Amino acid sequence: MAYTSPYVDPALYDVVYQKVRDDLPFYLDLAQRAGGPVLELGCGTGRVLLPTLAAGVAIEGLDLDGGMLDALRSKARARGLTARVYRGDMRDFTMPGRYRLITIPFRAFLHLQSTEEQLQSLHCAREHLEPGGLLALNVFYPSAQHLKSDDGVRRLAIDVPHPVTGHRVAVFDVSRYDIAQQQIVVEREIVEHDDRGPARATNVGFTLRWVYRWELELLLVTAGFGDVQIFGSFDRRPLQHDTDEMVVLARRK
């Protein structure tokens, strides 16, 4: 089934994800320690890229959606920053330089729908890293219990105030899981309120393909990475539970 992309309205996207901040210290620290240029794949409207750029890091961005990049550039100009961002596909891109660090934050890697696409992206990232350069990304661990209990259930996923109006923005998700294909199809309704109650509803959808811990390590090794570390949180604690976030570091051999 075809769905309207959640990226069609970058401003609404930013409202929905305004409270996603747990990963910022992790990626900012990596970028400041990289000692060279940084590339963010799936940079979107600049949630991670702009604070990194504001900290004085030489960072560039790549994203498939031109509208998201337009929003990023506009926000950069408003802050007196110049953002070097490019429209491109993380499965097959060519940049003029090489990088000490490449990042794929906020589960953007899960938009790749097959092992072939995942390896294409990892190979491409490796070729754009300097020798010994670092790749960093994060994805959720697919909890079997969560997949079973959440399948087909309509849930309030996000409930936030609009940063301008202060009115409630409620996000309702229905997630459908294909265990054999390792795919999630999310049907999302974003309900914006005004003084009288619900005022506008926007329906979008997207598909993610999850990966397991050892599958992800094998993908990285196959793509030419070594020294693979997979943590259970952005504080780098060990991966111990199937409800953890998988936070990954790997070096180009």
C-alpha positions in Angstrom: 0.0 0.0 0.0 1.3 3.5 -0.9 1.4 6.1 1.9 2.2 9.8 1.9 5.8 10.3 3.1 6.3 11.8 6.6 8.9 14.0 5.0 6.5 15.9 2.7 6.0 18.5 5.5 9.4 19.2 7.1 8.0 21.8 9.5 5.5 19.2 10.9 8.2 16.6 11.0 10.2 18.9 13.2 7.2 19.4 15.5 6.7 15.6 15.9 10.3 14.8 16.7 11.2 17.9 18.7 11.9 15.9 21.9 14.3 13.4 20.3 17.5 14.6 21.9 19.0 11.6 23.7 21.5 11.0 20.9 22.8 14.5 20.5 25.6 14.4 23.1 26.8 11.1 21.7 27.0 12.3 18.0 28.4 15.7 18.9 31.1 14.2 21.1 32.1 11.8 18.2 32.2 14.7 15.7 34.3 16.9 18.0 36.8 14.1 18.6 37.0 13.0 14.9 39.9 15.3 14.1 38.6 15.8 10.6 35.6 16.3 8.4 32.3 14.6 9.2 29.5 13.4 6.9 25.9 12.7 8.2 23.8 10.4 6.0 20.0 11.0 6.3 20.6 14.4 7.8 17.0 15.5 7.3 16.2 19.0 8.6 19.4 19.2 10.6 18.4 18.0 14.0 21.9 16.6 14.6 23.8 18.4 11.9 23.0 22.0 12.9 24.1 21.7 16.6 27.3 20.0 15.3 27.9 22.7 12.8 27.3 25.4 15.5 29.9 23.7 17.6 32.5 24.5 15.0 32.8 21.0 13.4 33.3 20.7 9.7 30.3 18.6 8.9 28.4 18.0 5.6 25.1 16.2 5.1 23.3 14.0 2.6 19.6 13.3 2.3 17.3 11.9 -0.3 14.5 14.5 0.3 15.0 17.9 -1.2 12.3 19.5 0.9 14.0 18.4 4.1 17.3 19.9 2.9 15.6 23.2 2.0 14.3 23.4 5.5 17.8 22.6 6.9 19.4 25.4 4.8 16.7 27.8 5.9 17.3 27.0 9.6 21.1 27.3 9.1 20.8 30.8 7.6 18.6 31.9 10.4 21.4 30.9 12.8 24.1 32.6 10.7 25.5 29.3 9.6 26.4 27.9 6.1 25.3 24.3 5.7 27.0 22.2 3.1 24.3 19.6 2.3 23.6 17.5 -0.8 20.7 15.6 -2.2 21.6 12.0 -2.7 20.9 8.4 -1.9 22.8 6.7 0.9 22.9 3.5 -1.2 24.9 5.1 -4.0 26.5 8.5 -3.5 29.8 10.2 -4.5 31.3 13.1 -2.5 34.4 15.0 -3.5 36.2 14.4 -0.2 36.9 11.8 2.4 35.9 11.9 6.0 37.1 10.9 9.5 33.6 10.2 10.7 30.4 9.2 8.9 27.2 9.0 10.9 23.7 7.6 10.3 21.6 8.8 13.2 18.1 8.1 14.3 17.6 4.7 12.7 17.8 6.1 9.1 19.7 2.9 8.2 16.4 1.0 8.7 14.9 2.7 5.6 17.1 0.3 3.6 14.8 -2.5 2.6 17.1 -5.4 1.8 20.5 -6.9 2.6 21.7 -5.8 -0.8 20.7 -2.2 -0.1 22.2 -2.3 3.4 25.5 -3.6 2.0 25.5 -1.0 -0.8 25.2 1.8 1.7 27.9 0.4 4.0 30.3 -0.2 1.1 29.7 3.4 -0.1 30.2 4.8 3.4 33.4 2.8 3.7 34.8 4.2 0.5 34.2 7.7 1.7 36.0 7.2 5.0 39.7 7.9 5.4 41.8 4.8 6.5 40.9 4.1 10.1 37.8 6.4 9.8 34.8 5.7 12.0 31.2 4.9 11.1 28.5 5.5 13.8 24.8 4.6 13.6 21.9 3.6 15.9 18.9 1.3 15.4 16.4 -0.3 17.8 16.7 -3.9 18.8 13.6 -5.8 17.7 12.0 -7.1 20.9 10.0 -10.2 20.1 7.6 -9.4 22.9 7.1 -5.9 21.7 6.5 -7.0 18.1 3.9 -9.5 19.2 2.0 -7.1 21.6 2.2 -4.0 19.3 1.1 -5.6 16.0 -1.9 -3.8 14.6 -2.6 -1.8 17.8 -3.4 1.9 17.6 -1.2 3.7 20.1 -0.5 7.3 21.1 3.1 7.4 20.1 4.0 11.1 20.6 2.2 13.9 22.5 4.0 17.2 22.3 3.1 21.0 22.4 3.5 22.9 19.2 6.7 25.0 19.7 5.0 28.1 18.2 1.3 27.9 19.3 1.7 25.7 22.3 -1.3 23.6 21.1 -1.2 19.9 21.5 0.1 17.7 18.7 -0.8 14.0 19.1 0.7 11.2 17.0 -1.2 7.9 16.7 0.6 4.9 15.2 -0.6 1.5 14.0 2.4 -0.7 13.4 2.1 -3.9 11.4 4.9 -6.4 11.5 6.0 -8.9 8.9 8.3 -11.2 10.9 9.5 -13.2 7.9 10.6 -10.1 6.0 11.7 -8.2 9.1 9.6 -5.3 8.1 7.4 -2.8 9.9 4.7 -0.8 8.1 3.7 2.2 10.2 0.4 4.0 9.6 0.5 7.3 11.3 -2.1 10.0 12.1 -0.8 13.4 13.3 -3.6 15.4 15.0 -2.9 19.1 15.5 -5.2 20.9 18.0 -6.3 24.5 18.4 -8.2 26.2 21.2 -11.3 24.2 20.5 -9.7 20.8 20.2 -8.6 18.6 17.2 -8.2 20.9 14.1 -6.3 19.1 11.5 -5.3 15.5 10.9 -2.4 14.4 8.6 -2.0 10.8 7.6 1.4 9.4 6.6 3.1 6.0 6.5 6.5 4.5 6.1 8.3 1.1 6.1 11.3 0.1 8.1 13.4 -3.2 7.9 14.9 -4.1 11.2 18.2 -5.9 11.8 19.4 -8.1 14.6 22.6 -7.7 16.6 24.8 -10.4 14.9 23.2 -9.7 11.5 24.4 -6.1 11.8 27.9 -7.1 12.8 28.1 -9.5 9.8 26.9 -6.7 7.5 29.6 -4.4 8.8 32.4 -7.0 8.5 31.3 -8.0 5.0 31.4 -4.4 4.0 35.0 -4.0 5.1 34.7 -2.7 8.7 36.6 -3.9 11.7 36.7 -3.2 15.5 32.9 -3.4 15.5 31.3 -2.3 18.8 27.6 -2.5 19.5 26.4 -0.9 22.7 23.0 -0.9 24.4 22.7 2.8 24.8 24.2 6.2 23.9 26.1 6.0 27.3 28.0 3.0 25.8 26.8 0.5 28.3 26.8 -3.2 27.1 23.9 -4.5 25.0 22.0 -6.7 27.4 18.3 -6.5 26.7 16.1 -6.8 23.6 14.6 -3.5 24.5 17.9 -1.7 24.1 18.9 0.8 21.4 21.8 -0.6 19.4 24.5 2.0 19.1 27.2 1.0 16.7 30.8 2.0 16.1 32.9 0.4 13.4 36.2 1.4 11.8 37.3 1.2 8.1 40.0 -1.5 7.8 
